[in-house]
Amino acid sequence: MAYHIEGVPEVVKGVDLKRYMGRWYEIASFPSFFQPANGVNTRATYTLNSDGTVHVLNETWNDGKRNSIEGTAYKADPNSDEAKLKVKFIVPPFLPIIPVLGNYWILYLDPYYHYALIGEPTREFLWILCRENHLNDEIYSQVVYKAVLQGYDVRKLHKTPQTNPPPQ
């Protein structure tokens, strides 16, 4: 189910980056070439740097092994209050070093900064994140519907398995 919408998705305005920092668990996402297909316990940890950029640590486990990648996020337009960030990763995390730049747009964020919908302008990537490693079904459905209204084909969403308790 998706609406055909011209233009780019709308983003949240006025996000308090300090409040956004911390650990977020991936509840669901569109499968992508840069994440293992059988990854579990996928999460991101964001830390605000002194220069206003954000340190990004993405982790996932597959076949019992922890995989991680680190990067840096920054506002796409420092003069805008729109939640449009750029994220730069060094891929792969060994030689040869190739910087990869992506978009990280906050499409929805609840008032308590407990769950978020993340996308980007092409609508090829989508993530549902939560401060806990689970999100109740009613809220999950509401967030998915917000993605539909933004023109995303939510049939591609894949729920990310999370264990209780999550890995340390």
C-alpha positions as CSV (number, residue, x, y, z in Angstrom):
1,M,0.0,0.0,0.0
2,A,1.5,3.4,-1.0
3,Y,0.2,6.7,-2.2
4,H,1.9,8.2,-5.3
5,I,3.2,11.5,-4.1
6,E,5.1,14.0,-6.1
7,G,8.1,15.7,-4.6
8,V,10.1,14.7,-1.5
9,P,8.8,13.5,1.8
10,E,8.0,16.1,4.5
11,V,10.3,16.2,7.5
12,V,10.0,17.2,11.2
13,K,11.0,20.7,12.1
14,G,12.7,21.9,15.3
15,V,14.2,18.6,16.5
16,D,16.2,18.9,19.6
17,L,19.4,17.0,18.6
18,K,20.6,16.7,22.2
19,R,17.3,15.0,23.1
20,Y,17.5,12.8,20.1
21,M,20.9,11.3,21.1
22,G,21.2,7.9,22.6
23,R,20.3,4.4,21.6
24,W,17.6,3.6,19.1
25,Y,16.5,0.1,18.2
26,E,15.5,-0.8,14.6
27,I,11.9,-2.1,14.8
28,A,11.5,-2.4,11.0
29,S,13.2,-1.3,7.8
30,F,13.3,-1.7,4.1
31,P,15.9,-4.4,3.2
32,S,19.1,-2.7,1.8
33,F,22.4,-3.7,0.4
34,F,24.3,-2.3,3.3
35,Q,22.6,-4.3,6.1
36,P,22.9,-8.0,6.5
37,A,19.6,-9.8,5.4
38,N,19.6,-11.9,8.5
39,G,20.6,-9.2,11.0
40,V,19.0,-9.3,14.4
41,N,19.2,-6.8,17.4
42,T,20.0,-4.0,15.0
43,R,20.4,-0.7,16.7
44,A,22.0,2.7,16.4
45,T,23.7,4.8,19.0
46,Y,24.0,8.6,18.5
47,T,26.4,10.8,20.4
48,L,26.6,14.6,20.0
49,N,30.1,15.8,19.2
50,S,31.4,19.1,20.5
51,D,31.4,20.6,16.9
52,G,27.6,19.9,16.6
53,T,28.0,16.8,14.4
54,V,26.7,13.4,15.5
55,H,28.8,10.3,16.0
56,V,26.9,7.3,14.6
57,L,27.4,3.7,15.7
58,N,25.3,1.2,13.9
59,E,25.3,-2.4,15.2
60,T,23.7,-5.7,14.1
61,W,24.2,-9.3,14.9
62,N,24.1,-12.1,12.4
63,D,25.1,-15.7,13.0
64,G,26.0,-14.7,16.5
65,K,28.6,-12.2,15.5
66,R,28.4,-8.5,16.1
67,N,28.9,-6.3,13.0
68,S,29.2,-2.5,13.3
69,I,30.0,0.6,11.3
70,E,30.7,4.1,12.5
71,G,30.0,7.3,10.8
72,T,29.3,11.0,11.3
73,A,26.0,12.8,10.8
74,Y,25.4,16.5,10.3
75,K,22.6,18.9,9.3
76,A,22.3,19.1,5.5
77,D,21.6,22.8,5.9
78,P,22.8,24.3,9.2
79,N,20.5,27.3,8.7
80,S,17.3,25.2,8.4
81,D,15.2,23.9,11.2
82,E,14.3,20.8,9.1
83,A,15.4,17.4,10.3
84,K,17.4,16.6,7.2
85,L,20.8,15.1,8.1
86,K,23.6,13.7,6.0
87,V,25.4,10.6,7.2
88,K,28.9,9.7,6.1
89,F,30.3,6.2,6.6
90,I,33.6,4.8,5.6
91,V,32.8,1.6,3.7
92,P,34.0,-1.0,4.0
93,P,35.6,-0.4,7.4
94,F,39.0,-1.6,6.0
95,L,41.1,-0.7,3.0
96,P,40.3,0.6,0.4
97,I,38.6,3.4,2.3
98,I,35.5,4.7,0.4
99,P,33.3,7.4,2.0
100,V,29.6,6.8,1.5
101,L,27.2,9.6,2.0
102,G,23.5,9.1,2.7
103,N,20.4,11.0,3.7
104,Y,18.8,10.6,7.2
105,W,15.5,12.5,7.2
106,I,13.3,12.4,10.3
107,L,9.8,12.0,8.9
108,Y,8.1,11.6,12.2
109,L,9.1,11.8,15.8
110,D,6.7,11.4,18.7
111,P,6.7,14.3,21.2
112,Y,8.5,12.2,23.8
113,Y,11.3,11.2,21.5
114,H,10.4,7.5,22.0
115,Y,9.9,6.4,18.4
116,A,10.7,7.8,15.0
117,L,10.2,7.2,11.3
118,I,13.3,7.8,9.2
119,G,13.5,8.0,5.4
120,E,15.1,9.9,2.6
121,P,14.1,11.7,-0.6
122,T,14.1,8.8,-3.0
123,R,11.8,6.7,-0.7
124,E,14.2,3.7,-1.3
125,F,15.1,3.4,2.4
126,L,12.9,3.5,5.5
127,W,13.4,2.7,9.2
128,I,11.1,2.6,12.2
129,L,13.2,3.2,15.3
130,C,12.3,3.0,19.0
131,R,14.1,3.7,22.3
132,E,13.1,0.2,23.4
133,N,13.6,-3.0,21.4
134,H,9.9,-3.4,20.8
135,L,7.0,-1.2,19.8
136,N,3.4,-2.1,20.5
137,D,1.3,-3.1,17.5
138,E,-1.1,-0.2,17.7
139,I,1.7,2.4,17.6
140,Y,3.6,0.4,15.0
141,S,0.5,0.5,12.7
142,Q,0.2,4.3,13.2
143,V,3.9,4.8,12.3
144,V,3.5,2.6,9.2
145,Y,0.4,4.6,8.2
146,K,2.5,7.8,8.4
147,A,5.0,6.2,6.0
148,V,2.1,5.4,3.6
149,L,1.0,9.0,3.7
150,Q,4.5,10.0,2.8
151,G,4.4,7.9,-0.3
152,Y,6.4,4.8,0.9
153,D,5.5,1.3,-0.3
154,V,5.3,-0.2,3.1
155,R,4.9,-3.7,1.7
156,K,8.7,-3.7,1.6
157,L,8.9,-3.2,5.4
158,H,10.7,-6.1,7.2
159,K,10.4,-6.4,11.0
160,T,13.8,-6.7,12.7
161,P,14.1,-9.5,15.2
162,Q,15.1,-8.3,18.6
163,T,15.9,-10.4,21.7
164,N,15.0,-9.7,25.3
165,P,17.2,-8.7,26.9
166,P,19.1,-7.0,24.0
167,P,22.9,-7.6,23.7
168,Q,25.1,-5.4,25.9
